[in-house]
């Protein structure tokens, strides 16, 4: 397995934690959530830079943003009581399908 995909997992996790803490930071007026946001995004971008050593930028960014969107939507639904209507669920399904197509069928992803 390409080490870049392990780094990509870390980047995605850090970005999801940081994005989840944005609401709690209340416009960066609360210290601890604001520190989580800053550290999370710094970690995400550092690991994304490592990913780009072995994974093409378009593929890495598509996976990073796609998986991040799906995870943030799930966290919003599970923990922040945000609703997901049929349109949102269909869109999320298309994002998941797109990431799967990249992984399963793109020769670029195997770089």
C-alpha positions as CSV (number, residue, x, y, z in Angstrom):
1,X,0.0,0.0,0.0
2,X,1.2,3.5,-0.8
3,X,2.2,5.3,2.4
4,X,0.5,8.4,0.9
5,X,-2.9,6.9,1.6
6,X,-2.0,6.5,5.3
7,X,-0.9,10.1,5.4
8,X,-4.1,11.0,3.5
9,X,-6.2,9.3,6.3
10,X,-4.4,11.4,8.9
11,X,-5.0,14.6,6.9
12,X,-8.7,13.8,6.5
13,X,-9.1,13.0,10.2
14,X,-7.3,16.2,11.3
15,X,-9.4,18.3,8.9
16,X,-12.6,16.7,10.1
17,X,-11.7,17.4,13.8
18,X,-10.8,21.0,12.9
19,X,-13.9,21.6,10.9
20,X,-16.0,20.1,13.7
21,X,-14.5,22.5,16.2
22,X,-15.2,25.6,14.1
23,X,-18.8,25.9,15.4
24,X,-17.6,25.5,19.0
25,X,-15.0,28.2,18.5
26,X,-17.8,30.7,18.1
27,X,-16.0,32.9,15.6
28,X,-12.7,32.2,17.3
29,X,-13.9,33.8,20.5
30,X,-13.3,30.6,22.6
31,X,-9.7,29.6,23.2
32,X,-9.7,25.8,23.3
33,X,-11.9,25.1,20.3
34,X,-10.0,27.8,18.4
35,X,-6.7,26.1,19.2
36,X,-8.2,22.7,18.1
37,X,-9.2,24.4,14.8
38,X,-5.7,25.8,14.2
39,X,-3.8,22.7,15.2
40,X,-6.2,20.5,13.2
41,X,-5.8,22.5,10.0
42,X,-2.1,22.8,10.4
43,X,-1.8,19.0,10.9
44,X,-4.2,18.4,7.9
45,X,-2.2,20.5,5.5
46,X,1.2,19.1,6.7
47,X,0.0,15.6,6.1
48,X,-1.6,16.6,2.8
49,X,1.8,17.9,1.7
50,X,3.3,14.5,2.5
51,X,0.6,12.8,0.5
52,X,1.5,14.8,-2.6
53,X,4.9,13.1,-2.7
54,X,3.3,9.9,-3.9
55,X,-0.3,10.7,-4.9
56,X,-1.3,13.1,-7.7
57,X,-2.7,16.3,-6.4
58,X,-6.1,16.0,-8.2
59,X,-6.6,12.5,-6.8
60,X,-5.5,13.4,-3.3
61,X,-7.7,16.5,-3.2
62,X,-10.7,14.7,-4.6
63,X,-10.5,12.0,-2.0
64,X,-9.6,14.4,0.9
65,X,-12.5,16.8,0.1
66,X,-15.0,14.0,-0.7
67,X,-14.4,12.0,2.4
68,X,-14.2,15.1,4.5
69,X,-17.6,16.3,3.2
70,X,-19.2,12.9,4.0
71,X,-17.7,12.7,7.5
72,X,-18.6,16.3,8.3
73,X,-22.2,15.7,7.2
74,X,-22.4,12.6,9.3
75,X,-21.0,14.4,12.4
76,X,-23.4,17.3,11.8
77,X,-26.3,14.8,11.6
78,X,-25.2,12.7,14.6
79,X,-23.9,15.3,17.0
80,X,-25.3,18.6,16.0
81,X,-28.8,17.5,15.2
82,X,-28.6,18.8,11.6
83,X,-31.1,17.2,9.2
84,X,-30.2,15.6,5.9
85,X,-33.0,15.6,3.4
86,X,-33.3,13.3,0.3
87,X,-31.3,15.8,-1.8
88,X,-28.4,15.9,0.7
89,X,-28.3,12.2,1.0
90,X,-28.3,11.8,-2.8
91,X,-25.5,14.3,-3.1
92,X,-23.5,12.5,-0.4
93,X,-24.1,9.2,-2.2
94,X,-22.7,10.7,-5.4
95,X,-19.6,11.9,-3.5
96,X,-19.0,8.4,-2.1
97,X,-19.5,7.0,-5.6
98,X,-17.1,9.4,-7.0
99,X,-14.4,8.6,-4.5
100,X,-15.0,4.9,-5.1
101,X,-14.7,5.3,-8.9
102,X,-11.4,7.1,-8.4
103,X,-10.0,4.4,-6.2
104,X,-11.3,1.4,-8.2
105,X,-11.0,2.6,-11.8
106,X,-8.5,5.4,-12.1
107,X,-4.9,4.6,-13.1
108,X,-4.0,8.1,-11.7
109,X,-4.8,6.9,-8.2
110,X,-2.2,4.2,-8.4
111,X,0.7,6.7,-9.2
